[in-house]
Amino acid sequence: MGVERPVAPWIRTRLRAAPGAAVALALLVTASVCLAASFPRAVDRYEDAGLRRAVVDATASRTSVQVSAPPPKLGATQGEREAGLRPVALREQYEGILDVVERPLAADPAQSTYGVRTTKPLEAAEKWLPRPSGLPAQMVLAAHEGLAEHARLRAGRLPRTDGTVTAAAPELEAAVTTETAGRLRIKVGSVIHVPAVERAPLAVRVTGIVAPRDREGAYWATQPVLRTPSLRQLPTQGPEPSTYWLGALLLAPEAAPALLGTPGAPARYWQLAPAASALAANDLTRLAGAIAALESGPGLLKVRAFTDPAADASTELDDVLASYAELRSGIRPLVAVAAFGSATVAVVVLLMAGGLAADRRRGELALLRARGVSLRGLTARLFAETAVVAIPAAALGLGAALLAVPYGRLSYAAWTAAAVALLACGMLPVRAWLTHRAVRVHGAREDLASVRPSRRRTVVELTLLVLASAAVFALRSRGTSGGSAGVADSGDPADLNASASGDQLVALAPVLIGVIAALVLVRLYPLPLRRLARPAGRLRGAVGHLSLARAGRTSVSTVLPLLALLTALTTAAFGGSVLAGITDARDRAALLSLGADARVETMGALPAALPAQLRSAPGVREATALSIGYEAKPGAGVETVPLAGVEPDGYARLAQRTHLGAFPAGALKAGAATGAGGSTDAGGTTAERGTTAGDGADESPLPALASPSVADRFGTRPFPVRLEDRSTISVRITVVRELTPAVSGTEFLVVDRARLAAVPARPTALLLTGDHLDAGALRKAAGTAADVRLRSDERAQYVDSPLQSGAEHVYTVAVAAGSGYAVLALLLALIRAAPERAALLARLRTMGLTRSQGRRLLVLEALPQALLAAVGGALTGWAAVRLLAPGVDLTAVALATPGGAPPPGTAALHADPASLLLPALAVLLVATGIAAAQAWWTGRRGSVRELRAGDAR
């Protein structure tokens, strides 16, 4: 007899009974998986883009691997030596070197090449070649493979050979680039003679002029002399250095043996350009290992085995990688903070969703246990029920992540998606297993007023408190980078990825602060409500008293929503403060560099009509004229100090407006120096700076504003300053400021321009302030002679790497995700309580409650928790920023500069009011809005359904 099948399968029945809950779970899992799977791929994308940008921006002469070897030894026959320089032998050795290169380092065959060239330049006897100092031009002869593929013929034809070329060849053909032809006055048909060994000079006839197809590509840029001639200087001392031109003649590859007949010390070379598209940041350690093996390891031994025992390999690609690793080590810890914060919020919201679902079905599950369902069977059913929804949703989220971020490692995205799906599938069964281990039909009250925290919960909370304290202490003392500073410069290739693991405890510091604050607020939450409920009971009407009483008797399941809200708000506030700190640091650095919103400067005096033209340009509010001499020499020494002549009133307004060393205008006017007995320091107090360095001849010295270093050297007494026009003035320091708009640097003097002579007083720069300055209009008015720099353009220069922009995008998504999860947590909590509130309103309406009173009741009931979360989240975010600011350095992500130059200042973390208040206000608006909407909707539906007995609530 067969087993009777159930009337309706469990999973189908449950999904039909609660389709809204299933759809909500699917959307939550899809969004969480999409975010989780996108993160590692986004990191891969911007880190790889940053590495490739670093390699591309570095010159090819630094990034190319150059292998060189002398010709075959003198012990070989002349024929063997010549054969070793022919293209066939070089090609075989080139292919062998490519096989030696270890992965992940890969050569770009389109830009890699080989050939033979003279390592010692050869003097060209022709007098028609340019001779700047009377010295003959010198030439490099190079048989560069692949000229036809990498150059366009502009005139003539490419060089070729007739028959077999030997070391005794009397004449060769060559080509030159357009730059070489233009600067050295070479034409098609020109003949250039270079010295030969024990015979007549070698004649090189120019048969063609070529233009590089990609002049910045590694083929041409690895050895720039082959493309562009340069003016060289002899290492001799004299009033005028002796210079000469150095150019290159490009021979046919088959003509390489002829270089053995010259005194140019010919050498074979193989230049390998790295394939930037094949570089990956996660392979940084292996890349460094492959470079080290080729430069001085097993790879070099293999190359010497089939080329020459004296072969050598050199490159600066490892230095480029180390510079990139140093920048990444400053950015990765900040990204880890955002990642851990968003991940923690997502986990808490998923756990909260499972907890609310278990709480909603508490009666159903207790009844099943009372009817004999085993705990294992119950959890298996719940797991299967959740998996049917969560797994397809996770697959959909993973697909969306792959479409949104098409680049990156698939394995990391798949593992994160699987982890989120497993958490979503297990949250409801685990919560049910913990709640229904014992069979109970009737349970005790489980609201915050009656349930006391257990000892286990106390232990867990104390443990989290200890962890949070340790994380905050570690971050404040070590910073986000921890011990990774200087890793990139350690010289050990294995250290290039040392900062990748990071300090997870430090990265969790903001989240742990939010968790601790949430747990504290949950313990304190009922106390003020109980105290407010008593005086509210004496007021007229029952709405206030009832709402406060219900808010104080809220379910113990409020812990997870409040935890989710505070964690999300803290993450959003911290991330928003990071973004605001980055923006402010760039704005400040641009202002320090220019001194105003725009700067117009010339090498000499500004045209007389230019200041008026620029003042009338669109957006210009004020223009301050300056006369800046960068070669002023104070005292009797030879050291120079920039001296700026200004109009005191206008310059004081500019300094006040830009917050760059504000000072009273009267301090630079006549009479200020005679009555000053000391110098005003950066804080505005008077302090003696020391004795004078010398006395000027003027009895009325000019009052001067000086930097602290200049004030320390020259004190408060008058001292002479020799200007660039050889005139001398006497100045006396009356004001000391660390910063000033006119000059960026640690040394400067600022005086009244009206008291300077005519030549030093001529304006050489204009500082413009205003909103929405028109760069095109300013440059058109200034003409080509003036250098126009805008603050917005200067600010853009500090975003030099995809690492920076990628980290900013991650933080932007983290802030948005934190705010979104906060609203979602609030929605889930309010939707869970919606049936109970609807029944309450229905019962109270039968007792005479009006619709307006019902709206006030639901709003006042939801307001305490939302207000607590909003205020607590804002305060927690502010506290997290204040506690962690000393250990968070935003300089790497905010102010990385091209070429590894030091950034102008540092970027510190500070609390951003908008990031603290906007998410909190959004939580308040959502809470009150949903409560009001529920009261309105319940009033329209009527009370019959809510009053029916036996409905599950």
ZAMARGU-4260 file (C-alpha; in steps of 0.2 Angstrom, whole numbers, plus 5000, padded with zeros to 4 digits):
<rodrens>
0) 5000/5000/5000 | 5008/5016/4995 | 5011/5031/5006 | 4997/5044/5005 | 5003/5061/4998
5) 4999/5077/5007 | 4985/5087/5001 | 4996/5102/4998 | 5015/5103/4999 | 5022/5113/5013
10) 5032/5125/5003 | 5019/5130/4990 | 5006/5132/5005 | 5018/5144/5014 | 5022/5154/4999
15) 5004/5156/4994 | 4999/5161/5012 | 5012/5175/5013 | 5017/5181/4996 | 5022/5198/5002
20) 5034/5191/5014 | 5042/5180/5001 | 5044/5195/4989 | 5051/5206/5002 | 5064/5192/5006
25) 5068/5190/4988 | 5071/5209/4986 | 5082/5210/5001 | 5093/5195/4996 | 5094/5201/4978
30) 5100/5219/4984 | 5112/5212/4997 | 5120/5199/4985 | 5121/5212/4971 | 5131/5224/4983
35) 5141/5210/4991 | 5146/5203/4974 | 5150/5219/4966 | 5162/5225/4979 | 5177/5213/4976
40) 5175/5216/4957 | 5174/5235/4959 | 5190/5234/4969 | 5198/5223/4956 | 5193/5235/4943
45) 5200/5251/4950 | 5215/5243/4957 | 5220/5236/4941 | 5216/5252/4932 | 5227/5261/4944
50) 5241/5249/4941 | 5240/5251/4923 | 5238/5269/4924 | 5254/5270/4934 | 5264/5259/4921
55) 5257/5269/4907 | 5261/5286/4915 | 5278/5281/4919 | 5290/5284/4904 | 5294/5269/4894
60) 5312/5270/4898 | 5308/5266/4916 | 5295/5252/4913 | 5303/5243/4899 | 5315/5228/4903
65) 5331/5231/4893 | 5342/5217/4891 | 5359/5221/4883 | 5374/5211/4878 | 5391/5215/4869
70) 5395/5207/4853 | 5402/5189/4852 | 5419/5188/4861 | 5435/5194/4852 | 5441/5175/4852
75) 5427/5171/4839 | 5431/5173/4821 | 5426/5189/4812 | 5412/5179/4803 | 5405/5172/4819
80) 5405/5190/4827 | 5396/5197/4812 | 5383/5182/4812 | 5379/5186/4830 | 5373/5203/4825
85) 5362/5198/4811 | 5343/5198/4812 | 5341/5179/4812 | 5352/5177/4828 | 5344/5192/4837
90) 5327/5185/4833 | 5330/5168/4840 | 5338/5176/4856 | 5323/5188/4857 | 5311/5173/4857
95) 5321/5164/4870 | 5320/5179/4881 | 5302/5180/4879 | 5301/5162/4885 | 5311/5166/4900
100) 5300/5180/4906 | 5289/5173/4920 | 5271/5175/4922 | 5261/5187/4926 | 5274/5198/4918
105) 5271/5198/4899 | 5279/5208/4885 | 5269/5218/4873 | 5275/5211/4856 | 5268/5226/4847
110) 5280/5238/4856 | 5295/5226/4860 | 5309/5225/4849 | 5328/5221/4847 | 5343/5227/4838
115) 5361/5233/4838 | 5367/5251/4842 | 5383/5260/4846 | 5385/5263/4865 | 5397/5277/4862
120) 5392/5292/4851 | 5402/5295/4835 | 5407/5312/4829 | 5400/5318/4813 | 5413/5328/4802
125) 5400/5337/4792 | 5401/5356/4796 | 5383/5359/4789 | 5376/5350/4805 | 5372/5363/4819
130) 5386/5367/4831 | 5379/5378/4845 | 5396/5380/4853 | 5407/5375/4839 | 5407/5357/4844
135) 5403/5344/4830 | 5387/5334/4831 | 5388/5316/4837 | 5378/5302/4831 | 5371/5285/4837
140) 5370/5272/4824 | 5356/5259/4828 | 5349/5244/4818 | 5332/5245/4825 | 5320/5230/4821
145) 5303/5234/4815 | 5305/5252/4808 | 5293/5249/4794 | 5279/5244/4806 | 5281/5258/4818
150) 5285/5273/4807 | 5276/5282/4792 | 5287/5287/4778 | 5287/5306/4775 | 5301/5307/4762
155) 5312/5296/4752 | 5312/5277/4756 | 5317/5266/4770 | 5336/5260/4771 | 5341/5244/4764
160) 5356/5234/4760 | 5364/5226/4745 | 5371/5209/4748 | 5379/5204/4764 | 5385/5218/4775
165) 5401/5215/4784 | 5412/5226/4796 | 5422/5232/4782 | 5407/5240/4773 | 5412/5258/4766
170) 5394/5265/4765 | 5377/5262/4773 | 5359/5268/4771 | 5349/5276/4785 | 5333/5285/4790
175) 5330/5299/4802 | 5315/5304/4811 | 5306/5320/4807 | 5312/5328/4823 | 5330/5323/4820
180) 5329/5330/4802 | 5321/5346/4807 | 5333/5350/4821 | 5349/5344/4813 | 5345/5351/4795
185) 5346/5333/4788 | 5338/5330/4771 | 5335/5315/4760 | 5351/5312/4751 | 5362/5319/4765
190) 5378/5310/4768 | 5385/5309/4786 | 5403/5302/4789 | 5407/5294/4806 | 5424/5287/4811
195) 5429/5269/4807 | 5442/5258/4814 | 5459/5259/4804 | 5451/5264/4788 | 5442/5278/4780
200) 5426/5285/4788 | 5410/5276/4786 | 5398/5285/4775 | 5380/5285/4780 | 5368/5291/4766
205) 5350/5297/4772 | 5337/5289/4761 | 5322/5292/4771 | 5313/5303/4784 | 5300/5294/4795
210) 5287/5300/4807 | 5284/5288/4822 | 5266/5281/4823 | 5266/5281/4842 | 5280/5293/4848
215) 5276/5289/4866 | 5275/5270/4863 | 5289/5259/4871 | 5296/5256/4853 | 5302/5274/4852
220) 5301/5280/4870 | 5312/5267/4878 | 5327/5275/4869 | 5322/5293/4866 | 5338/5297/4856
225) 5332/5286/4842 | 5317/5298/4840 | 5322/5315/4846 | 5339/5323/4846 | 5345/5331/4862
230) 5357/5346/4866 | 5370/5339/4877 | 5382/5348/4888 | 5400/5344/4891 | 5405/5342/4910
235) 5416/5358/4910 | 5415/5373/4920 | 5414/5390/4913 | 5403/5405/4910 | 5395/5397/4895
240) 5394/5378/4895 | 5399/5369/4879 | 5385/5360/4870 | 5383/5349/4855 | 5369/5339/4847
245) 5366/5321/4849 | 5355/5312/4836 | 5352/5295/4829 | 5354/5287/4812 | 5342/5272/4809
250) 5350/5258/4799 | 5343/5243/4791 | 5343/5228/4803 | 5354/5218/4790 | 5367/5232/4792
255) 5371/5229/4810 | 5388/5220/4807 | 5395/5236/4800 | 5395/5243/4817 | 5409/5232/4822
260) 5420/5242/4810 | 5417/5258/4821 | 5424/5264/4838 | 5406/5265/4844 | 5407/5249/4855
265) 5392/5241/4847 | 5380/5231/4859 | 5365/5220/4856 | 5349/5225/4865 | 5332/5217/4867
270) 5319/5229/4874 | 5303/5221/4882 | 5288/5233/4884 | 5276/5226/4898 | 5259/5223/4892
275) 5249/5235/4903 | 5233/5226/4899 | 5239/5210/4906 | 5244/5218/4923 | 5233/5214/4938
280) 5235/5222/4955 | 5232/5205/4964 | 5247/5198/4955 | 5259/5212/4962 | 5270/5201/4972
285) 5272/5189/4958 | 5275/5203/4946 | 5289/5209/4958 | 5296/5192/4959 | 5296/5190/4940
290) 5306/5206/4938 | 5318/5202/4951 | 5321/5185/4943 | 5325/5193/4926 | 5336/5207/4933
295) 5347/5197/4945 | 5340/5179/4947 | 5337/5163/4938 | 5329/5172/4923 | 5345/5182/4920
300) 5356/5166/4921 | 5345/5158/4908 | 5346/5173/4897 | 5365/5173/4898 | 5366/5154/4894
305) 5360/5158/4876 | 5365/5176/4873 | 5381/5180/4882 | 5389/5178/4899 | 5390/5197/4901
310) 5372/5200/4897 | 5363/5212/4909 | 5345/5216/4912 | 5339/5232/4919 | 5322/5241/4922
315) 5314/5253/4934 | 5297/5244/4933 | 5299/5237/4951 | 5301/5255/4957 | 5285/5260/4948
320) 5276/5245/4956 | 5283/5250/4973 | 5276/5267/4971 | 5259/5260/4966 | 5259/5249/4981
325) 5263/5263/4993 | 5248/5273/4986 | 5237/5257/4988 | 5243/5254/5005 | 5236/5271/5010
330) 5219/5268/5002 | 5215/5250/5005 | 5213/5252/5024 | 5200/5266/5021 | 5191/5255/5009
335) 5191/5241/5021 | 5182/5252/5034 | 5168/5255/5021 | 5167/5237/5016 | 5166/5230/5034
340) 5154/5244/5039 | 5142/5240/5024 | 5144/5221/5027 | 5140/5222/5045 | 5124/5233/5042
345) 5118/5220/5029 | 5121/5205/5040 | 5112/5214/5054 | 5097/5218/5043 | 5096/5200/5036
350) 5096/5194/5054 | 5083/5206/5059 | 5072/5200/5044 | 5074/5182/5050 | 5070/5187/5068
355) 5055/5197/5063 | 5049/5183/5052 | 5051/5170/5067 | 5042/5182/5078 | 5028/5184/5066
360) 5026/5165/5065 | 5029/5161/5083 | 5011/5155/5086 | 5011/5144/5071 | 5028/5136/5075
365) 5024/5133/5093 | 5008/5124/5087 | 5018/5113/5075 | 5030/5109/5089 | 5015/5105/5101
370) 5008/5093/5088 | 5023/5083/5087 | 5034/5090/5074 | 5053/5087/5078 | 5065/5101/5080
375) 5075/5094/5065 | 5060/5093/5054 | 5054/5110/5058 | 5071/5118/5054 | 5073/5108/5038
380) 5056/5114/5032 | 5060/5132/5036 | 5077/5130/5028 | 5069/5123/5012 | 5055/5136/5012
385) 5068/5150/5013 | 5080/5142/5001 | 5066/5142/4987 | 5065/5161/4988 | 5083/5165/4993
390) 5093/5155/4981 | 5085/5161/4965 | 5086/5179/4972 | 5104/5177/4975 | 5107/5171/4958
395) 5098/5186/4951 | 5108/5197/4962 | 5124/5189/4956 | 5119/5191/4938 | 5115/5210/4942
400) 5132/5212/4950 | 5141/5204/4935 | 5131/5216/4923 | 5135/5231/4934 | 5153/5227/4936
405) 5158/5217/4921 | 5177/5217/4926 | 5185/5207/4940 | 5187/5190/4947 | 5172/5179/4947
410) 5177/5168/4961 | 5176/5181/4974 | 5159/5187/4968 | 5152/5170/4968 | 5159/5166/4986
415) 5152/5182/4993 | 5135/5178/4984 | 5135/5161/4991 | 5139/5167/5009 | 5124/5180/5008
420) 5112/5166/5001 | 5117/5154/5015 | 5115/5167/5028 | 5097/5172/5021 | 5093/5153/5021
425) 5098/5150/5038 | 5092/5165/5048 | 5074/5159/5050 | 5078/5141/5054 | 5091/5145/5067
430) 5080/5158/5075 | 5066/5145/5076 | 5078/5132/5083 | 5083/5144/5097 | 5066/5149/5101
435) 5057/5132/5100 | 5069/5120/5107 | 5056/5117/5121 | 5038/5114/5117 | 5028/5128/5125
440) 5010/5132/5120 | 5009/5148/5131 | 5024/5159/5133 | 5028/5173/5146 | 5028/5191/5141
445) 5043/5196/5130 | 5043/5215/5130 | 5057/5226/5136 | 5048/5230/5152 | 5047/5212/5158
450) 5062/5203/5150 | 5078/5206/5159 | 5095/5204/5149 | 5102/5187/5152 | 5120/5183/5158
455) 5125/5177/5141 | 5119/5193/5133 | 5129/5203/5146 | 5144/5193/5143 | 5142/5196/5124
460) 5140/5214/5126 | 5155/5216/5137 | 5165/5206/5125 | 5160/5218/5111 | 5164/5233/5122
465) 5182/5226/5125 | 5184/5223/5106 | 5177/5241/5102 | 5189/5249/5114 | 5204/5239/5107
470) 5199/5243/5089 | 5198/5262/5094 | 5214/5262/5103 | 5223/5252/5089 | 5216/5264/5076
475) 5221/5280/5086 | 5238/5274/5089 | 5243/5265/5073 | 5231/5273/5060 | 5222/5265/5046
480) 5238/5259/5038 | 5244/5251/5053 | 5261/5244/5051 | 5261/5244/5032 | 5269/5261/5031
485) 5285/5259/5020 | 5281/5242/5015 | 5282/5247/4997 | 5300/5253/4999 | 5306/5238/5009
490) 5314/5231/4994 | 5307/5214/4997 | 5295/5209/4983 | 5285/5198/4995 | 5280/5214/5004
495) 5271/5223/4990 | 5255/5214/4995 | 5258/5214/5014 | 5245/5227/5017 | 5231/5218/5008
500) 5226/5208/5022 | 5224/5223/5033 | 5219/5224/5051 | 5201/5218/5052 | 5199/5223/5070
505) 5204/5241/5066 | 5192/5241/5050 | 5178/5236/5062 | 5180/5251/5074 | 5166/5262/5067
510) 5154/5248/5066 | 5159/5242/5084 | 5156/5259/5090 | 5138/5259/5083 | 5135/5241/5090
515) 5140/5246/5107 | 5129/5262/5106 | 5114/5252/5100 | 5116/5240/5115 | 5117/5254/5127
520) 5102/5262/5120 | 5092/5246/5120 | 5095/5244/5139 | 5091/5263/5142 | 5076/5264/5130
525) 5062/5260/5142 | 5067/5271/5156 | 5063/5288/5149 | 5047/5282/5142 | 5041/5275/5159
530) 5045/5292/5167 | 5036/5302/5153 | 5021/5290/5153 | 5016/5295/5171 | 5015/5314/5168
535) 5007/5311/5151 | 4993/5301/5161 | 4988/5317/5170 | 4984/5326/5153 | 4968/5327/5145
540) 4965/5313/5133 | 4972/5296/5132 | 4982/5297/5116 | 4998/5303/5123 | 4998/5291/5138
545) 4993/5276/5128 | 5006/5279/5114 | 5020/5281/5127 | 5014/5266/5137 | 5014/5255/5121
550) 5031/5262/5116 | 5038/5257/5133 | 5030/5240/5131 | 5037/5236/5114 | 5043/5219/5110
555) 5060/5213/5114 | 5063/5210/5096 | 5066/5229/5094 | 5084/5225/5098 | 5089/5220/5081
560) 5080/5235/5072 | 5088/5247/5083 | 5105/5239/5081 | 5102/5239/5062 | 5097/5257/5063
565) 5112/5263/5073 | 5124/5253/5064 | 5118/5259/5047 | 5117/5277/5053 | 5135/5276/5060
570) 5142/5269/5044 | 5133/5282/5033 | 5139/5296/5044 | 5157/5290/5045 | 5157/5287/5026
575) 5150/5304/5022 | 5162/5312/5034 | 5176/5303/5024 | 5170/5310/5007 | 5167/5327/5015
580) 5185/5327/5021 | 5192/5322/5004 | 5183/5336/4996 | 5188/5349/5009 | 5206/5343/5008
585) 5207/5345/4989 | 5198/5362/4990 | 5211/5368/5003 | 5226/5361/4994 | 5220/5370/4978
590) 5218/5386/4988 | 5235/5385/4996 | 5243/5382/4979 | 5234/5397/4970 | 5230/5409/4985
595) 5212/5413/4977 | 5199/5406/4966 | 5210/5410/4951 | 5228/5416/4948 | 5235/5425/4933
600) 5253/5427/4932 | 5267/5432/4920 | 5286/5431/4920 | 5287/5450/4918 | 5275/5465/4922
605) 5256/5462/4918 | 5249/5473/4903 | 5242/5489/4910 | 5224/5486/4904 | 5224/5467/4909
610) 5218/5470/4928 | 5203/5480/4922 | 5198/5467/4909 | 5199/5453/4921 | 5189/5463/4934
615) 5175/5464/4921 | 5176/5445/4917 | 5160/5435/4921 | 5160/5429/4939 | 5174/5439/4945
620) 5170/5448/4962 | 5187/5456/4966 | 5205/5456/4958 | 5220/5459/4969 | 5236/5465/4960
625) 5253/5458/4967 | 5271/5462/4962 | 5281/5446/4966 | 5300/5445/4966 | 5306/5427/4969
630) 5324/5432/4970 | 5324/5445/4984 | 5339/5443/4996 | 5336/5449/5014 | 5351/5454/5025
635) 5369/5451/5020 | 5367/5433/5014 | 5364/5425/4997 | 5348/5416/5001 | 5333/5421/4992
640) 5316/5424/4999 | 5300/5428/4989 | 5294/5446/4992 | 5277/5451/4987 | 5271/5469/4985
645) 5253/5471/4989 | 5239/5485/4992 | 5236/5482/5010 | 5217/5485/5011 | 5213/5473/4996
650) 5226/5460/5001 | 5219/5460/5019 | 5202/5457/5013 | 5208/5443/5002 | 5217/5435/5016
655) 5202/5436/5027 | 5191/5429/5014 | 5202/5414/5010 | 5207/5411/5028 | 5225/5411/5023
660) 5234/5421/5037 | 5221/5435/5040 | 5229/5451/5047 | 5224/5469/5050 | 5227/5480/5034
665) 5235/5494/5045 | 5249/5482/5050 | 5257/5485/5032 | 5254/5503/5031 | 5266/5517/5035
670) 5269/5520/5054 | 5266/5502/5058 | 5284/5498/5058 | 5290/5512/5069 | 5278/5508/5083
675) 5281/5490/5083 | 5291/5483/5097 | 5288/5465/5093 | 5281/5454/5080 | 5264/5446/5080
680) 5264/5427/5079 | 5252/5416/5069 | 5240/5416/5084 | 5239/5435/5085 | 5250/5438/5100
685) 5266/5448/5102 | 5282/5439/5104 | 5300/5444/5102 | 5308/5435/5087 | 5327/5438/5091
690) 5339/5451/5086 | 5341/5459/5069 | 5352/5452/5055 | 5357/5469/5049 | 5352/5487/5048
695) 5346/5496/5032 | 5350/5513/5027 | 5331/5519/5027 | 5326/5528/5043 | 5308/5523/5040
700) 5308/5504/5036 | 5293/5496/5027 | 5281/5486/5038 | 5282/5468/5033 | 5272/5452/5035
705) 5283/5437/5036 | 5283/5418/5038 | 5289/5411/5055 | 5305/5405/5048 | 5310/5422/5041
710) 5304/5430/5057 | 5315/5419/5067 | 5331/5423/5056 | 5329/5442/5055 | 5319/5447/5071
715) 5310/5463/5074 | 5323/5476/5070 | 5325/5484/5052 | 5335/5474/5040 | 5339/5477/5021
720) 5332/5467/5007 | 5341/5468/4990 | 5328/5467/4976 | 5329/5459/4959 | 5333/5476/4951
725) 5348/5478/4962 | 5339/5491/4973 | 5338/5490/4992 | 5324/5493/5004 | 5323/5492/5023
730) 5309/5482/5031 | 5304/5478/5048 | 5293/5462/5052 | 5277/5468/5061 | 5266/5453/5057
735) 5270/5434/5057 | 5258/5422/5048 | 5261/5404/5043 | 5251/5406/5027 | 5248/5420/5014
740) 5239/5420/4998 | 5253/5428/4987 | 5266/5414/4990 | 5264/5396/4994 | 5279/5390/5004
745) 5287/5392/5021 | 5297/5408/5017 | 5290/5424/5011 | 5289/5443/5014 | 5274/5454/5010
750) 5276/5473/5010 | 5266/5488/5004 | 5268/5490/4985 | 5265/5508/4985 | 5282/5511/4994
755) 5292/5501/4982 | 5301/5509/4967 | 5293/5509/4950 | 5301/5493/4943 | 5298/5482/4958
760) 5280/5489/4961 | 5274/5484/4943 | 5261/5470/4945 | 5266/5453/4940 | 5251/5443/4946
765) 5232/5445/4949 | 5223/5435/4962 | 5204/5433/4957 | 5190/5429/4968 | 5172/5425/4963
770) 5159/5412/4960 | 5158/5401/4944 | 5173/5409/4935 | 5173/5407/4917 | 5190/5399/4912
775) 5188/5403/4894 | 5184/5421/4896 | 5199/5423/4908 | 5211/5415/4896 | 5204/5425/4882
780) 5206/5441/4891 | 5224/5436/4898 | 5231/5431/4881 | 5245/5419/4878 | 5258/5428/4888
785) 5249/5425/4905 | 5247/5409/4914 | 5229/5407/4920 | 5226/5394/4933 | 5209/5391/4941
790) 5205/5383/4958 | 5194/5370/4950 | 5207/5364/4938 | 5220/5364/4952 | 5208/5353/4962
795) 5206/5341/4948 | 5225/5337/4947 | 5224/5329/4964 | 5214/5315/4957 | 5228/5307/4948
800) 5224/5288/4949 | 5209/5277/4947 | 5213/5271/4965 | 5207/5287/4972 | 5192/5289/4961
805) 5188/5270/4964 | 5189/5272/4983 | 5178/5288/4983 | 5165/5278/4973 | 5166/5264/4986
810) 5163/5276/5000 | 5148/5284/4990 | 5140/5267/4988 | 5144/5263/5006 | 5135/5279/5012
815) 5120/5275/5001 | 5119/5257/5006 | 5120/5262/5025 | 5106/5275/5022 | 5096/5263/5012
820) 5098/5249/5025 | 5093/5261/5039 | 5077/5265/5030 | 5074/5246/5026 | 5076/5241/5044
825) 5064/5254/5049 | 5051/5248/5036 | 5053/5230/5041 | 5050/5234/5059 | 5035/5245/5056
830) 5027/5232/5043 | 5029/5218/5056 | 5019/5228/5069 | 5006/5234/5056 | 4993/5220/5059
835) 4994/5223/5078 | 4992/5242/5076 | 4977/5240/5064 | 4968/5229/5076 | 4972/5241/5090
840) 4965/5256/5080 | 4949/5245/5076 | 4946/5241/5094 | 4949/5259/5099 | 4937/5266/5086
845) 4923/5256/5093 | 4927/5265/5109 | 4925/5282/5101 | 4943/5286/5094 | 4943/5298/5080
850) 4953/5296/5064 | 4965/5311/5069 | 4967/5303/5086 | 4972/5287/5078 | 4985/5296/5067
855) 4992/5304/5082 | 4992/5288/5092 | 5002/5278/5078 | 5014/5293/5075 | 5018/5295/5094
860) 5020/5277/5096 | 5033/5275/5082 | 5041/5292/5086 | 5051/5287/5101 | 5060/5272/5093
865) 5063/5282/5077 | 5069/5298/5087 | 5080/5287/5098 | 5088/5279/5082 | 5090/5296/5073
870) 5097/5305/5088 | 5108/5290/5093 | 5114/5288/5076 | 5119/5306/5074 | 5128/5306/5090
875) 5136/5289/5088 | 5142/5295/5071 | 5149/5311/5078 | 5158/5301/5092 | 5165/5288/5080
880) 5172/5302/5069 | 5179/5311/5084 | 5187/5296/5092 | 5194/5289/5076 | 5200/5305/5067
885) 5217/5305/5075 | 5221/5288/5067 | 5212/5291/5050 | 5223/5299/5036 | 5215/5304/5020
890) 5230/5311/5012 | 5233/5296/5001 | 5215/5296/4993 | 5213/5314/4993 | 5230/5322/4988
895) 5240/5310/4978 | 5249/5320/4965 | 5257/5316/4948 | 5275/5309/4948 | 5275/5305/4967
900) 5277/5323/4972 | 5273/5327/4990 | 5255/5333/4993 | 5252/5351/4998 | 5247/5347/5016
905) 5237/5333/5024 | 5219/5328/5024 | 5211/5325/5041 | 5194/5317/5045 | 5181/5329/5053
910) 5163/5327/5056 | 5152/5332/5042 | 5135/5340/5048 | 5126/5334/5032 | 5131/5316/5034
915) 5126/5316/5052 | 5109/5324/5050 | 5102/5319/5033 | 5101/5300/5036 | 5094/5303/5054
920) 5081/5315/5047 | 5076/5303/5033 | 5073/5289/5047 | 5062/5301/5056 | 5052/5306/5041
925) 5050/5288/5035 | 5044/5282/5052 | 5031/5296/5054 | 5026/5295/5036 | 5022/5276/5037
930) 5013/5278/5054 | 5002/5292/5047 | 4999/5282/5030 | 4994/5266/5040 | 4982/5276/5051
935) 4974/5284/5035 | 4973/5267/5026 | 4966/5258/5041 | 4952/5271/5043 | 4947/5269/5025
940) 4946/5250/5026 | 4934/5249/5041 | 4936/5238/5056 | 4926/5222/5053 | 4941/5212/5047
945) 4952/5217/5061 | 4939/5213/5074 | 4936/5195/5068 | 4942/5183/5081 | 4955/5170/5077
950) 4964/5180/5064 | 4983/5178/5065 | 4991/5194/5070
</rodrens>
